[in-house]
Amino acid sequence: MEEKKITTDVLVIGGAGAGLRAAMEARANGVDVVLASKMPAGGSSSTFHAAGWLTCSTSASEDELFRQIVHIGGYLNNQRLVEVLVKDVVHRMPELGEFGVPISEREGREPDMPGHYTIPSVSGNPRGYSMLRPMKEWAENAGVALLDNILISTLITADNAVVGAVGIDLNTEELAIISAKSVILATGGGAYAFERNNNPPGTTGDGFVLAYRAGAELVDMECISFNLPPKILVTLLQSAEPPEAMLDKGLAHYFMGGVKIDEDCKTSVDGLFAGGEVTGGIFGAARLGGSAIADIIVFGARAGHSAALRAKGMNQPELDTAQVDGERQKFKNMMERNETPPLDVFETLRSILWKYMGIVKTDDTLKAGLEKLSQVRAEVSTLRAKNGEEFRAAVEASNILELGQIIATASFMRKETRGNYWRADYPQSDNENYMKNIVIHKDGEEIATRVEPAIMTRLQSPTQSPVGQGCFGYFPRLAT
């Protein structure tokens, strides 16, 4: 197969809000930036389809915003990350106006209470278009190289650090080999990995799996937001064996869990940074409406800044030929096979995740789901790829398989209900035993886990966790 080799200071993977903001910030710090995106940058994504509400706060309301985020998150939040969010959102959100994003503050907001900015719909497009279009134009004008339709399939490592990536151009079917001094994951969430969801195609958890396979830690992967009629949720939590009919209700919406980062968006693997929905720890078990956009802007910018600073002090890395050869051979094998078309397997996996790891979770459903995934594994290893569509479906199917195993493993360990995380066999919150985070990493071919206390800075006396569906609105004033 044909190949193209690319060298850059910073590689950003993902072309929506977090990826564009990261690329903009890295470029503003004087380094070369390549942004590789499975879908066209600035095009259809969760950001593109956003409702148009953006968290609004001032220095006078940041304490209250902190309380709101932690309370709604059920105190599972990493409060160090929440500190960053509430401080940076004060200037990062208005800054969008400098990039040409038409934001306006909602009227009627109390001066010491957080609220929302709004962005308008333009020419009948979803509201998120009004944010992505000017950000993409700014990035292009600043010299960011945008590579559309590049599906990154693996991260390349050397000496316990990420030094680049390999993927495939879905239009030309060329292998893309990218050397980078720093790599940023901004691939969004994974709700489309579930059969029922309200996310656009492509939101299949790629970044979680890329990071996991490269050795990075994941956190709170059991915490996924589902939209469900409130009466149905009450029924779910009142029945240890929910009826099958519930599977026709509700939608997967948003991942609170993801790649574990620190305040500078560094992951547990050197050279790898992450920002936006692909990360975990900020929101805990549930989140405020509008805060997802704040997350991608604040932590996208932080990831770009941190990655650029690291790149400035690095020599260009050499990519390990064995790892590149392995990925090249994987794609060649797909092209030479004829037996297993990937689209059907892709849909089967999405069905398994929804039925066994979606809104209806019990020990029994999780065990059954893992068994179902095990049965599909052999098919995933023999998928063919005859065109770009099949290459994408094959890689996404492999990612969904691993993502499902990770979700089930984490869900087995949290035997309670909290925020958007619901266990029909454990319908109550349990602060005594589960005010902790579940951390996952790859150990050989096994999923390794550990449990650690939630990081608490300001708020150290957890109250009763709110339980509900979807995104929460602001609660009445929580400040004391």
Buried (B, 14 or more C-beta within 10 A) or exposed (E): EEEEEBBBBBBBBBBBBBBBBBBBBBBBBEBBBBBBBBBEBBBBBBBBBBBBBBBBBBEEBBBBBBBBBBBBBBBBBBBBBBBBBBBBBBEBBBBBEEBEBBBEBEEEBEEBBBBBBBBEEEEEEBBBBBBBBBBBBBBBEEEBBBBBBBBBBBBBBBEEBBBBBBBBBBEEBBBBBBBBBBBBBBBBBBBBBBBBBBBBEBBBBBBBBBBBBBBBBBBBBBBBBBBBEEEBBEBBBEBEEBEEEBBEBBBBBBBBBBBBBBBBBBBBBBBBBBBBBBBBBBBBBBBBBBBBBBBBBBBBBBBBBBBBBBBBEBEEBEBBEEBBEEBBEBBEBBBEBEEBBBBEBBEBBBBBBBBBBBBBBBBEBBEBBBEBBEEBEEBBEBBBBBEBEBBBBBBBBBBBBBBBBBBBBBBBBBEBBBBBBBBBBBBEBBBEEBBBBBBBBBEEEEBEBEEEEBBBEEBEEBEEBBBBBBBBEBEEEBEE
